[in-house]
Amino acid sequence: MLRISLVEALDQAVTIRLEGQVRGPWVDELRQSCEQWLAKGSALHLDLSDVSFIDMDGVALCRGLRDRKVRILHCSPFVAEQLKS
């Protein structure tokens, strides 16, 4: 299960906090949430401080978002290792 919460929406920057595991159907939910903000031209930050696991599809999504200038914040060492390219 993955909880996706809007933490901050300041001017043109939005921070989304994730809690749980980024896997399975939750990857598409996260993709849709991110695309919603990116389509508005918002700078997007993902707070991963409470993410315990990311599957391969989730890793691909996070790497793709990072390539699109989305900031990935507060990863655990395990998640940070998963996201290394």
Gaussian input, Z-matrix of N, CA and C with variables (Angstrom, degrees):
# hf/3-21g

backbone

0 1
 N
 C     1     B1
 C     2     B2     1     A1
 N     3     B3     2     A2     1     D1
 C     4     B4     3     A3     2     D2
 C     5     B5     4     A4     3     D3
 N     6     B6     5     A5     4     D4
 C     7     B7     6     A6     5     D5
 C     8     B8     7     A7     6     D6
 N     9     B9     8     A8     7     D7
 C    10    B10     9     A9     8     D8
 C    11    B11    10    A10     9     D9
 N    12    B12    11    A11    10    D10
 C    13    B13    12    A12    11    D11
 C    14    B14    13    A13    12    D12
 N    15    B15    14    A14    13    D13
 C    16    B16    15    A15    14    D14
 C    17    B17    16    A16    15    D15
 N    18    B18    17    A17    16    D16
 C    19    B19    18    A18    17    D17
 C    20    B20    19    A19    18    D18
 N    21    B21    20    A20    19    D19
 C    22    B22    21    A21    20    D20
 C    23    B23    22    A22    21    D21
 N    24    B24    23    A23    22    D22
 C    25    B25    24    A24    23    D23
 C    26    B26    25    A25    24    D24
 N    27    B27    26    A26    25    D25
 C    28    B28    27    A27    26    D26
 C    29    B29    28    A28    27    D27
 N    30    B30    29    A29    28    D28
 C    31    B31    30    A30    29    D29
 C    32    B32    31    A31    30    D30
 N    33    B33    32    A32    31    D31
 C    34    B34    33    A33    32    D32
 C    35    B35    34    A34    33    D33
 N    36    B36    35    A35    34    D34
 C    37    B37    36    A36    35    D35
 C    38    B38    37    A37    36    D36
 N    39    B39    38    A38    37    D37
 C    40    B40    39    A39    38    D38
 C    41    B41    40    A40    39    D39
 N    42    B42    41    A41    40    D40
 C    43    B43    42    A42    41    D41
 C    44    B44    43    A43    42    D42
 N    45    B45    44    A44    43    D43
 C    46    B46    45    A45    44    D44
 C    47    B47    46    A46    45    D45
 N    48    B48    47    A47    46    D46
 C    49    B49    48    A48    47    D47
 C    50    B50    49    A49    48    D48
 N    51    B51    50    A50    49    D49
 C    52    B52    51    A51    50    D50
 C    53    B53    52    A52    51    D51
 N    54    B54    53    A53    52    D52
 C    55    B55    54    A54    53    D53
 C    56    B56    55    A55    54    D54
 N    57    B57    56    A56    55    D55
 C    58    B58    57    A57    56    D56
 C    59    B59    58    A58    57    D57
 N    60    B60    59    A59    58    D58
 C    61    B61    60    A60    59    D59
 C    62    B62    61    A61    60    D60
 N    63    B63    62    A62    61    D61
 C    64    B64    63    A63    62    D62
 C    65    B65    64    A64    63    D63
 N    66    B66    65    A65    64    D64
 C    67    B67    66    A66    65    D65
 C    68    B68    67    A67    66    D66
 N    69    B69    68    A68    67    D67
 C    70    B70    69    A69    68    D68
 C    71    B71    70    A70    69    D69
 N    72    B72    71    A71    70    D70
 C    73    B73    72    A72    71    D71
 C    74    B74    73    A73    72    D72
 N    75    B75    74    A74    73    D73
 C    76    B76    75    A75    74    D74
 C    77    B77    76    A76    75    D75
 N    78    B78    77    A77    76    D76
 C    79    B79    78    A78    77    D77
 C    80    B80    79    A79    78    D78
 N    81    B81    80    A80    79    D79
 C    82    B82    81    A81    80    D80
 C    83    B83    82    A82    81    D81
 N    84    B84    83    A83    82    D82
 C    85    B85    84    A84    83    D83
 C    86    B86    85    A85    84    D84
 N    87    B87    86    A86    85    D85
 C    88    B88    87    A87    86    D86
 C    89    B89    88    A88    87    D87
 N    90    B90    89    A89    88    D88
 C    91    B91    90    A90    89    D89
 C    92    B92    91    A91    90    D90
 N    93    B93    92    A92    91    D91
 C    94    B94    93    A93    92    D92
 C    95    B95    94    A94    93    D93
 N    96    B96    95    A95    94    D94
 C    97    B97    96    A96    95    D95
 C    98    B98    97    A97    96    D96
 N    99    B99    98    A98    97    D97
 C   100   B100    99    A99    98    D98
 C   101   B101   100   A100    99    D99
 N   102   B102   101   A101   100   D100
 C   103   B103   102   A102   101   D101
 C   104   B104   103   A103   102   D102
 N   105   B105   104   A104   103   D103
 C   106   B106   105   A105   104   D104
 C   107   B107   106   A106   105   D105
 N   108   B108   107   A107   106   D106
 C   109   B109   108   A108   107   D107
 C   110   B110   109   A109   108   D108
 N   111   B111   110   A110   109   D109
 C   112   B112   111   A111   110   D110
 C   113   B113   112   A112   111   D111
 N   114   B114   113   A113   112   D112
 C   115   B115   114   A114   113   D113
 C   116   B116   115   A115   114   D114
 N   117   B117   116   A116   115   D115
 C   118   B118   117   A117   116   D116
 C   119   B119   118   A118   117   D117
 N   120   B120   119   A119   118   D118
 C   121   B121   120   A120   119   D119
 C   122   B122   121   A121   120   D120
 N   123   B123   122   A122   121   D121
 C   124   B124   123   A123   122   D122
 C   125   B125   124   A124   123   D123
 N   126   B126   125   A125   124   D124
 C   127   B127   126   A126   125   D125
 C   128   B128   127   A127   126   D126
 N   129   B129   128   A128   127   D127
 C   130   B130   129   A129   128   D128
 C   131   B131   130   A130   129   D129
 N   132   B132   131   A131   130   D130
 C   133   B133   132   A132   131   D131
 C   134   B134   133   A133   132   D132
 N   135   B135   134   A134   133   D133
 C   136   B136   135   A135   134   D134
 C   137   B137   136   A136   135   D135
 N   138   B138   137   A137   136   D136
 C   139   B139   138   A138   137   D137
 C   140   B140   139   A139   138   D138
 N   141   B141   140   A140   139   D139
 C   142   B142   141   A141   140   D140
 C   143   B143   142   A142   141   D141
 N   144   B144   143   A143   142   D142
 C   145   B145   144   A144   143   D143
 C   146   B146   145   A145   144   D144
 N   147   B147   146   A146   145   D145
 C   148   B148   147   A147   146   D146
 C   149   B149   148   A148   147   D147
 N   150   B150   149   A149   148   D148
 C   151   B151   150   A150   149   D149
 C   152   B152   151   A151   150   D150
 N   153   B153   152   A152   151   D151
 C   154   B154   153   A153   152   D152
 C   155   B155   154   A154   153   D153
 N   156   B156   155   A155   154   D154
 C   157   B157   156   A156   155   D155
 C   158   B158   157   A157   156   D156
 N   159   B159   158   A158   157   D157
 C   160   B160   159   A159   158   D158
 C   161   B161   160   A160   159   D159
 N   162   B162   161   A161   160   D160
 C   163   B163   162   A162   161   D161
 C   164   B164   163   A163   162   D162
 N   165   B165   164   A164   163   D163
 C   166   B166   165   A165   164   D164
 C   167   B167   166   A166   165   D165
 N   168   B168   167   A167   166   D166
 C   169   B169   168   A168   167   D167
 C   170   B170   169   A169   168   D168
 N   171   B171   170   A170   169   D169
 C   172   B172   171   A171   170   D170
 C   173   B173   172   A172   171   D171
 N   174   B174   173   A173   172   D172
 C   175   B175   174   A174   173   D173
 C   176   B176   175   A175   174   D174
 N   177   B177   176   A176   175   D175
 C   178   B178   177   A177   176   D176
 C   179   B179   178   A178   177   D177
 N   180   B180   179   A179   178   D178
 C   181   B181   180   A180   179   D179
 C   182   B182   181   A181   180   D180
 N   183   B183   182   A182   181   D181
 C   184   B184   183   A183   182   D182
 C   185   B185   184   A184   183   D183
 N   186   B186   185   A185   184   D184
 C   187   B187   186   A186   185   D185
 C   188   B188   187   A187   186   D186
 N   189   B189   188   A188   187   D187
 C   190   B190   189   A189   188   D188
 C   191   B191   190   A190   189   D189
 N   192   B192   191   A191   190   D190
 C   193   B193   192   A192   191   D191
 C   194   B194   193   A193   192   D192
 N   195   B195   194   A194   193   D193
 C   196   B196   195   A195   194   D194
 C   197   B197   196   A196   195   D195
 N   198   B198   197   A197   196   D196
 C   199   B199   198   A198   197   D197
 C   200   B200   199   A199   198   D198
 N   201   B201   200   A200   199   D199
 C   202   B202   201   A201   200   D200
 C   203   B203   202   A202   201   D201
 N   204   B204   203   A203   202   D202
 C   205   B205   204   A204   203   D203
 C   206   B206   205   A205   204   D204
 N   207   B207   206   A206   205   D205
 C   208   B208   207   A207   206   D206
 C   209   B209   208   A208   207   D207
 N   210   B210   209   A209   208   D208
 C   211   B211   210   A210   209   D209
 C   212   B212   211   A211   210   D210
 N   213   B213   212   A212   211   D211
 C   214   B214   213   A213   212   D212
 C   215   B215   214   A214   213   D213
 N   216   B216   215   A215   214   D214
 C   217   B217   216   A216   215   D215
 C   218   B218   217   A217   216   D216
 N   219   B219   218   A218   217   D217
 C   220   B220   219   A219   218   D218
 C   221   B221   220   A220   219   D219
 N   222   B222   221   A221   220   D220
 C   223   B223   222   A222   221   D221
 C   224   B224   223   A223   222   D222
 N   225   B225   224   A224   223   D223
 C   226   B226   225   A225   224   D224
 C   227   B227   226   A226   225   D225
 N   228   B228   227   A227   226   D226
 C   229   B229   228   A228   227   D227
 C   230   B230   229   A229   228   D228
 N   231   B231   230   A230   229   D229
 C   232   B232   231   A231   230   D230
 C   233   B233   232   A232   231   D231
 N   234   B234   233   A233   232   D232
 C   235   B235   234   A234   233   D233
 C   236   B236   235   A235   234   D234
 N   237   B237   236   A236   235   D235
 C   238   B238   237   A237   236   D236
 C   239   B239   238   A238   237   D237
 N   240   B240   239   A239   238   D238
 C   241   B241   240   A240   239   D239
 C   242   B242   241   A241   240   D240
 N   243   B243   242   A242   241   D241
 C   244   B244   243   A243   242   D242
 C   245   B245   244   A244   243   D243
 N   246   B246   245   A245   244   D244
 C   247   B247   246   A246   245   D245
 C   248   B248   247   A247   246   D246
 N   249   B249   248   A248   247   D247
 C   250   B250   249   A249   248   D248
 C   251   B251   250   A250   249   D249
 N   252   B252   251   A251   250   D250
 C   253   B253   252   A252   251   D251
 C   254   B254   253   A253   252   D252

   B1=1.4452
   B2=1.5276
   B3=1.3142
   B4=1.4636
   B5=1.5148
   B6=1.3003
   B7=1.4608
   B8=1.5242
   B9=1.3275
   B10=1.4617
   B11=1.5162
   B12=1.3373
   B13=1.4639
   B14=1.5225
   B15=1.3163
   B16=1.4568
   B17=1.5196
   B18=1.3350
   B19=1.4638
   B20=1.5177
   B21=1.3105
   B22=1.4594
   B23=1.5161
   B24=1.3068
   B25=1.4596
   B26=1.5283
   B27=1.3152
   B28=1.4576
   B29=1.5199
   B30=1.3212
   B31=1.4648
   B32=1.5300
   B33=1.3122
   B34=1.4619
   B35=1.5268
   B36=1.3455
   B37=1.4705
   B38=1.5317
   B39=1.3192
   B40=1.4529
   B41=1.5205
   B42=1.3392
   B43=1.4606
   B44=1.5207
   B45=1.3346
   B46=1.4530
   B47=1.5212
   B48=1.3339
   B49=1.4577
   B50=1.5289
   B51=1.3176
   B52=1.4557
   B53=1.5190
   B54=1.3349
   B55=1.4631
   B56=1.5245
   B57=1.3159
   B58=1.4572
   B59=1.5064
   B60=1.3385
   B61=1.4545
   B62=1.5246
   B63=1.3308
   B64=1.4678
   B65=1.5229
   B66=1.3384
   B67=1.4581
   B68=1.5175
   B69=1.3239
   B70=1.4526
   B71=1.5231
   B72=1.3316
   B73=1.4685
   B74=1.5269
   B75=1.3062
   B76=1.4737
   B77=1.5137
   B78=1.3225
   B79=1.4653
   B80=1.5282
   B81=1.3239
   B82=1.4680
   B83=1.5223
   B84=1.3276
   B85=1.4714
   B86=1.5254
   B87=1.3282
   B88=1.4604
   B89=1.5228
   B90=1.3272
   B91=1.4605
   B92=1.5375
   B93=1.3142
   B94=1.4596
   B95=1.5221
   B96=1.3185
   B97=1.4728
   B98=1.5172
   B99=1.3221
   B100=1.4655
   B101=1.5273
   B102=1.3185
   B103=1.4694
   B104=1.5165
   B105=1.3114
   B106=1.4620
   B107=1.5315
   B108=1.3118
   B109=1.4716
   B110=1.5163
   B111=1.3261
   B112=1.4614
   B113=1.5264
   B114=1.3335
   B115=1.4679
   B116=1.5313
   B117=1.3277
   B118=1.4683
   B119=1.5275
   B120=1.3224
   B121=1.4577
   B122=1.5143
   B123=1.3151
   B124=1.4663
   B125=1.5269
   B126=1.3224
   B127=1.4624
   B128=1.5271
   B129=1.3191
   B130=1.4553
   B131=1.5125
   B132=1.3415
   B133=1.4566
   B134=1.5259
   B135=1.3319
   B136=1.4569
   B137=1.5211
   B138=1.3211
   B139=1.4639
   B140=1.5271
   B141=1.3254
   B142=1.4619
   B143=1.5226
   B144=1.3231
   B145=1.4629
   B146=1.5256
   B147=1.3313
   B148=1.4677
   B149=1.5266
   B150=1.3334
   B151=1.4658
   B152=1.5272
   B153=1.3435
   B154=1.4653
   B155=1.5273
   B156=1.3456
   B157=1.4576
   B158=1.5216
   B159=1.3334
   B160=1.4602
   B161=1.5244
   B162=1.3511
   B163=1.4628
   B164=1.5290
   B165=1.3342
   B166=1.4696
   B167=1.5339
   B168=1.3281
   B169=1.4652
   B170=1.5216
   B171=1.3252
   B172=1.4624
   B173=1.5149
   B174=1.3252
   B175=1.4646
   B176=1.5206
   B177=1.3360
   B178=1.4669
   B179=1.5309
   B180=1.3248
   B181=1.4638
   B182=1.5224
   B183=1.3171
   B184=1.4724
   B185=1.5267
   B186=1.3095
   B187=1.4671
   B188=1.5302
   B189=1.3304
   B190=1.4603
   B191=1.5257
   B192=1.3237
   B193=1.4662
   B194=1.5234
   B195=1.3149
   B196=1.4653
   B197=1.5246
   B198=1.3323
   B199=1.4633
   B200=1.5304
   B201=1.3310
   B202=1.4647
   B203=1.5260
   B204=1.3292
   B205=1.4684
   B206=1.5251
   B207=1.3417
   B208=1.4606
   B209=1.5170
   B210=1.3296
   B211=1.4647
   B212=1.5191
   B213=1.3212
   B214=1.4654
   B215=1.5242
   B216=1.3413
   B217=1.4623
   B218=1.5296
   B219=1.3260
   B220=1.4729
   B221=1.5264
   B222=1.3133
   B223=1.4673
   B224=1.5237
   B225=1.3220
   B226=1.4608
   B227=1.5256
   B228=1.3262
   B229=1.4691
   B230=1.5394
   B231=1.3294
   B232=1.4621
   B233=1.5340
   B234=1.3277
   B235=1.4598
   B236=1.5244
   B237=1.3264
   B238=1.4705
   B239=1.5244
   B240=1.3047
   B241=1.4677
   B242=1.5253
   B243=1.3354
   B244=1.4608
   B245=1.5403
   B246=1.3264
   B247=1.4677
   B248=1.5226
   B249=1.3430
   B250=1.4630
   B251=1.5150
   B252=1.3364
   B253=1.4774
   B254=1.5116
   A1=108.89
   A2=114.81
   A3=121.06
   A4=109.09
   A5=115.57
   A6=121.12
   A7=107.54
   A8=116.32
   A9=122.83
   A10=107.22
   A11=116.96
   A12=121.35
   A13=110.62
   A14=115.35
   A15=120.58
   A16=107.41
   A17=116.77
   A18=121.14
   A19=110.33
   A20=116.35
   A21=121.61
   A22=110.15
   A23=114.68
   A24=121.17
   A25=106.03
   A26=115.46
   A27=121.43
   A28=109.85
   A29=115.96
   A30=121.61
   A31=110.19
   A32=116.73
   A33=121.12
   A34=112.65
   A35=118.46
   A36=121.15
   A37=110.38
   A38=115.55
   A39=122.39
   A40=108.45
   A41=116.87
   A42=121.36
   A43=108.52
   A44=115.36
   A45=122.57
   A46=107.87
   A47=115.58
   A48=120.62
   A49=109.15
   A50=115.41
   A51=121.98
   A52=109.56
   A53=115.81
   A54=121.39
   A55=108.80
   A56=116.65
   A57=120.97
   A58=111.83
   A59=115.41
   A60=121.46
   A61=110.78
   A62=115.15
   A63=121.13
   A64=105.92
   A65=115.94
   A66=120.51
   A67=110.08
   A68=114.68
   A69=121.13
   A70=112.65
   A71=116.81
   A72=120.64
   A73=113.28
   A74=117.12
   A75=120.77
   A76=111.44
   A77=117.25
   A78=120.50
   A79=109.36
   A80=117.10
   A81=120.24
   A82=111.44
   A83=117.45
   A84=120.45
   A85=110.31
   A86=115.63
   A87=119.84
   A88=110.39
   A89=117.13
   A90=121.56
   A91=110.29
   A92=116.96
   A93=121.60
   A94=111.41
   A95=116.87
   A96=120.51
   A97=111.25
   A98=116.21
   A99=120.31
   A100=111.05
   A101=116.46
   A102=120.03
   A103=111.12
   A104=117.04
   A105=121.24
   A106=110.63
   A107=116.56
   A108=120.60
   A109=111.73
   A110=116.73
   A111=119.76
   A112=111.20
   A113=117.20
   A114=121.04
   A115=111.53
   A116=116.21
   A117=120.80
   A118=111.58
   A119=116.67
   A120=120.98
   A121=113.67
   A122=116.95
   A123=121.01
   A124=111.10
   A125=115.45
   A126=120.10
   A127=105.66
   A128=117.56
   A129=121.31
   A130=110.62
   A131=115.14
   A132=122.55
   A133=107.57
   A134=116.64
   A135=121.64
   A136=109.02
   A137=116.72
   A138=122.69
   A139=107.37
   A140=116.70
   A141=122.34
   A142=112.63
   A143=117.50
   A144=120.19
   A145=113.07
   A146=118.70
   A147=121.76
   A148=112.90
   A149=116.92
   A150=121.22
   A151=108.07
   A152=115.25
   A153=119.28
   A154=113.41
   A155=117.31
   A156=119.84
   A157=109.48
   A158=116.35
   A159=122.80
   A160=107.22
   A161=116.70
   A162=118.90
   A163=109.84
   A164=116.28
   A165=120.41
   A166=111.92
   A167=118.30
   A168=120.37
   A169=110.76
   A170=116.44
   A171=120.88
   A172=112.12
   A173=116.23
   A174=120.70
   A175=109.80
   A176=116.46
   A177=120.30
   A178=110.19
   A179=117.28
   A180=120.67
   A181=110.70
   A182=117.43
   A183=120.84
   A184=111.64
   A185=117.15
   A186=120.13
   A187=110.33
   A188=116.44
   A189=120.18
   A190=112.07
   A191=116.07
   A192=119.75
   A193=110.67
   A194=115.78
   A195=120.07
   A196=110.58
   A197=116.92
   A198=121.25
   A199=111.42
   A200=115.79
   A201=121.24
   A202=111.42
   A203=116.53
   A204=124.01
   A205=114.01
   A206=117.68
   A207=120.60
   A208=106.90
   A209=116.45
   A210=120.54
   A211=109.80
   A212=115.42
   A213=122.28
   A214=106.50
   A215=116.11
   A216=121.28
   A217=112.02
   A218=115.59
   A219=124.40
   A220=114.70
   A221=117.17
   A222=120.63
   A223=110.27
   A224=115.49
   A225=119.45
   A226=107.18
   A227=118.01
   A228=119.19
   A229=112.05
   A230=117.64
   A231=121.19
   A232=110.87
   A233=116.95
   A234=120.97
   A235=110.29
   A236=117.63
   A237=120.72
   A238=110.31
   A239=117.39
   A240=121.77
   A241=110.49
   A242=116.37
   A243=120.14
   A244=111.47
   A245=116.25
   A246=121.32
   A247=113.81
   A248=117.84
   A249=119.41
   A250=109.93
   A251=113.90
   A252=116.57
   A253=111.06
   D1=148.47
   D2=-179.88
   D3=-135.16
   D4=129.97
   D5=174.36
   D6=-102.81
   D7=129.05
   D8=179.75
   D9=-117.02
   D10=116.09
   D11=-176.21
   D12=-126.60
   D13=136.93
   D14=172.87
   D15=-79.03
   D16=119.83
   D17=-178.35
   D18=-95.33
   D19=-47.55
   D20=-177.32
   D21=-141.75
   D22=145.27
   D23=171.50
   D24=-138.99
   D25=88.41
   D26=-177.51
   D27=-108.87
   D28=123.53
   D29=-179.80
   D30=46.16
   D31=-107.99
   D32=-177.95
   D33=-105.93
   D34=8.28
   D35=-178.10
   D36=-113.36
   D37=136.36
   D38=179.88
   D39=-126.55
   D40=133.77
   D41=175.22
   D42=-114.71
   D43=126.24
   D44=177.10
   D45=-112.25
   D46=129.83
   D47=178.81
   D48=-101.75
   D49=132.73
   D50=179.04
   D51=-110.71
   D52=138.98
   D53=178.22
   D54=-134.52
   D55=125.84
   D56=178.22
   D57=115.80
   D58=-138.16
   D59=-176.95
   D60=-120.87
   D61=132.97
   D62=178.08
   D63=-93.17
   D64=93.67
   D65=-177.47
   D66=-158.06
   D67=161.55
   D68=176.35
   D69=56.08
   D70=-135.21
   D71=-175.69
   D72=-65.66
   D73=-17.01
   D74=-178.38
   D75=-72.46
   D76=-21.96
   D77=177.14
   D78=-63.56
   D79=-44.30
   D80=178.87
   D81=-67.54
   D82=-36.07
   D83=176.46
   D84=-61.73
   D85=-43.82
   D86=178.62
   D87=-64.73
   D88=-43.32
   D89=178.80
   D90=-56.55
   D91=-47.15
   D92=-179.39
   D93=-63.06
   D94=-42.56
   D95=178.50
   D96=-62.03
   D97=-43.97
   D98=-179.38
   D99=-67.08
   D100=-44.34
   D101=-178.75
   D102=-61.87
   D103=-34.79
   D104=178.04
   D105=-57.56
   D106=-45.57
   D107=-178.55
   D108=-76.52
   D109=-40.01
   D110=-179.93
   D111=-64.63
   D112=-34.92
   D113=178.56
   D114=-64.48
   D115=-25.74
   D116=178.45
   D117=-84.13
   D118=-3.53
   D119=-179.63
   D120=83.53
   D121=15.38
   D122=-178.94
   D123=-78.53
   D124=144.01
   D125=168.21
   D126=-74.65
   D127=133.25
   D128=-173.38
   D129=-117.84
   D130=135.98
   D131=175.00
   D132=-124.15
   D133=135.28
   D134=176.07
   D135=-110.68
   D136=120.62
   D137=177.57
   D138=-93.34
   D139=110.59
   D140=-177.08
   D141=-104.11
   D142=21.98
   D143=-175.08
   D144=-61.17
   D145=-27.16
   D146=-179.35
   D147=-111.12
   D148=23.95
   D149=175.83
   D150=-95.28
   D151=127.07
   D152=-177.78
   D153=-99.79
   D154=-19.63
   D155=-177.18
   D156=-159.59
   D157=146.12
   D158=173.88
   D159=-133.28
   D160=125.35
   D161=178.58
   D162=-79.01
   D163=179.98
   D164=-174.33
   D165=-61.67
   D166=-39.60
   D167=177.64
   D168=-65.98
   D169=-38.96
   D170=177.38
   D171=-65.65
   D172=-39.55
   D173=176.71
   D174=-62.24
   D175=-45.17
   D176=179.29
   D177=-61.14
   D178=-41.96
   D179=178.40
   D180=-62.69
   D181=-48.88
   D182=-178.67
   D183=-62.46
   D184=-40.33
   D185=177.25
   D186=-64.29
   D187=-42.58
   D188=178.16
   D189=-63.88
   D190=-39.85
   D191=177.21
   D192=-65.69
   D193=-41.27
   D194=178.37
   D195=-61.28
   D196=-38.64
   D197=177.07
   D198=-64.59
   D199=-23.97
   D200=178.63
   D201=-93.50
   D202=18.74
   D203=175.26
   D204=75.01
   D205=19.70
   D206=171.83
   D207=-79.02
   D208=130.07
   D209=179.95
   D210=-85.26
   D211=129.89
   D212=176.76
   D213=-101.05
   D214=119.84
   D215=-173.29
   D216=-116.15
   D217=148.82
   D218=166.63
   D219=57.76
   D220=44.52
   D221=176.90
   D222=-75.93
   D223=146.25
   D224=168.27
   D225=-70.14
   D226=160.95
   D227=177.77
   D228=-57.56
   D229=-36.50
   D230=179.20
   D231=-63.67
   D232=-49.04
   D233=-179.59
   D234=-66.23
   D235=-40.27
   D236=178.17
   D237=-59.16
   D238=-39.18
   D239=178.50
   D240=-66.12
   D241=-39.48
   D242=177.87
   D243=-61.70
   D244=-35.56
   D245=-174.10
   D246=-85.05
   D247=-7.74
   D248=177.99
   D249=-61.75
   D250=138.52
   D251=-179.48
   D252=-102.26

